[in-house]
Amino acid sequence: MKPPERNDAPLVVAVISTDLWPGRAELRGFSEEARRRGWTLEEIDFVHVGRTLEPYRELLARADGVAVRLNDALTGGIGIFAELEAPIVGLDTGFYMGNGLRKPMPGVLWARVLCDQSQVATAAADELLATGWRHFVFVPMLRRYPWTGTRGEAFLERIRAAGCEAHHYETVTDWAWVKERENLARWLAGIPRPFGIFAGNDLLAKLTLDACRTAGIEVPQDAAIVGADDDETFCLTSSPTLTSVRIDFEGAGRLAAETLATLFRKRRPARSRIVRYGILGVARRDSTRTVEKGTDLRLAAGLDFIAAHAADPFVGARDVAAAMGLGRRQADRMFAATGATIRGSIEETRLKAARRMLQSSNAPVSAIAARCGFSSSNYFIRIFHARTGLSPDAWRRQSRGEGQDAVKPATP
């Protein structure tokens, strides 16, 4: 394929399933970055237009680049990708054939943008370990996707490293949740209480909450539950509301576009390359709100609000005070009693998210600053240097080596 000329607008096609929240967020991030770069963007969402890519063969053949996020709903036309000369970036996919064949096609993908599952699992483990309890459980997805196994192994390893008891639930069905719920309820009833649960994602966390009710297990008094994805459709409609690891899906979409821009200038690689993205933090809600005796619930609510909303650059002390049900001065005094300030807590939460993203992705410093809620990249660099003694780029190089399969971000 001849790379697009500098003055031409590349035609980029996004084949992204939006049936679930991760796909919608990734499409938003990819679209924003594509517009910023002046690309011509076409979208194919087979959830709404059909289960096969055959009608889009001509469009895909004309594309200068393709971003792909697939799931099992696509059952036809996937072989088109093997015919394309344009670079293809896979979002959270190993590129498997449909119709249950599960045949990998790694040679088709020029690069893959994948979630750092270990980072997700460690965040969930640390959230649950904060309870001070001794027993913790991982509940995997009913269908055994590779990522759920990786996430479970990392979670159990972190729990055991903390000297606690780790339990792994073994599923008995693929999709029959009614049968699975009864089995899970009996199994959970045998775990010493209290205990923490990390479910594969938010949907499974909600279903696990149902199993706890069936077993007579009170949440969060007897069991604290953490999900992943921070899909508010599930998290906020549950009772109690669900704590969830906030995965940076929107950032993943931007990273896919940045990776594609890099590949426009490269020859076809001998093997697919991997770029990883991480998390933004943990949205703490009622399913893990097991505060220690003597802790003011209003302070806990303020800290939870910061954890969930620090990435919003417009969030400030007044917003935190409102979440606490207090006036600004009262909220300031409550934080000061702990040796902290509201503004400092927001800033520290943003810096913590930035360190995670620097370590797990190749995203530009300016993009990380924006995603974590800093008003400007210059301010972020100044604050980061004041706290660490290093620039963000220097800290990233020091904290991890550049892997052989890493794709460096393109210069905008």
C-alpha positions, 0 to 999 in steps of 0.5 A, a space after each residue: 500500500 502506498 502511504 497517503 500523501 501528506 496533503 491528502 485526507 486518509 480514508 479511515 474505516 472504524 469497524 467497531 461494535 457498540 453493543 456494549 459500553 466499551 465499544 461506544 467509548 472506544 469509538 468516541 475516542 477514535 472519532 475525536 482523534 480522527 477528526 483532530 487529524 483531519 481524516 475522512 472517517 467512515 463507521 461500520 457498526 454491524 450491531 445496527 446494520 447486520 451480522 456480515 461485512 460483505 456489503 462493505 467490501 468495496 469501502 474497506 478495499 478503498 480504506 487507507 487504514 482500518 480500526 476493528 473491534 469485533 465480537 461474536 455477533 459478526 458471523 460473515 465476511 470477516 475474511 475480507 480483512 485478510 485481503 486488505 493491504 491497508 494497515 489494520 489496528 485491532 481494538 481488544 481483539 485477537 481477531 477470531 473467526 465467527 461461527 464458533 470456529 475461534 480460529 486466530 488470524 494474528 497475521 492480519 493485524 498490523 497492531 493490537 491495542 489491548 487492555 492491561 488486564 493485570 492493572 485492572 486486576 491489581 486495582 480491584 484487589 487493592 480496593 478489596 484489600 482495603 477492607 482489611 478482610 482475609 478472604 477474596 473471590 474471583 468470579 470469571 465470565 461464564 464464557 471463557 474469554 482469554 482476558 477473563 483468565 488473565 484478569 483472574 490470575 493477576 487478581 489471585 496473585 495480588 491477593 496471595 502476595 498480600 498474605 490473604 486467602 484467594 478463592 476461584 469460582 469454576 463456572 458450570 455453564 456457558 450462558 445459562 445464568 439461572 442455573 449458574 446463579 444457584 451454583 454460585 450462590 451455594 459456593 459463595 455460602 461456603 466462603 468464610 465471611 466477610 469476603 471480597 469479590 472481584 467479578 469479570 465485568 460489571 454485568 457479571 458483578 450485577 449477576 453475582 449480586 443476585 447470587 449473594 441475595 439468593 445465598 442470604 449474603 448481605 452486600 457490603 456487610 458480608 461481601 464487598 463486590 467490585 466489577 470492571 468497565 464502570 458501565 453505569 447501566 449496570 453499576 447505578 441500577 443495582 442495589 447497592 450500587 456497584 464499585 467498578 474499575 474505570 478502564 480507559 476505553 475512550 483513551 484506547 480509541 485515541 491510542 488506536 488512532 495514534 497507532 494507525 497514524 504511525 503505521 501509515 509511515 511504516 511497512 507491513 510488520 513481520 508480526 502484529 505489534 501490541 500497544 497497551 492501555 490501562 485504567 483511570 482509577 476505581 469508581 467507589 460505590 455502595 458495594 464496597 463502602 465498608 468504612 472503619 468504625 469512627 470514619 465520617 461517612 461524609 468524608 468517605 463520600 467526598 473521597 469516593 466522589 473524587 475517585 470517580 470524577 477527578 478526570 473531569 477538568 472542571 471538578 473542584 472543591 465545591 463539587 466535592 463539598 456538594 457530594 458530601 452534603 456540606 458547605 465549602 468551609 465545612 468540607 475543607 475543615 473535614 479534609 484538613 483534619 486528615 492532613 489533606 486538602 480537597 484540591 490536593 486530593 483531586 490533584 493526587 488522584 489525577 497524578 496517580 491515574 497519570 502514572 498508571 497511564 505513563 507506565 502502561 501506554 505510549 500515549 503522548 504526555 499531552 493526551 495523558 494530561 487531558 485524559 486525567 483532568 489537568 487543565 494543560 500539559 504544561 501545568 501537568 508537567 510542572 506538577 509532575 516534576 515537583 512531585 517526582 523530580 522527573 519529567 513525565 517522559 523521563 519517569 516513563 522511561 525509568 519505570 519501564 523499558 520500551 518493549 520490542 513490540 511497542 509502537 511509539 505514538 505518531 507526532 501530531 
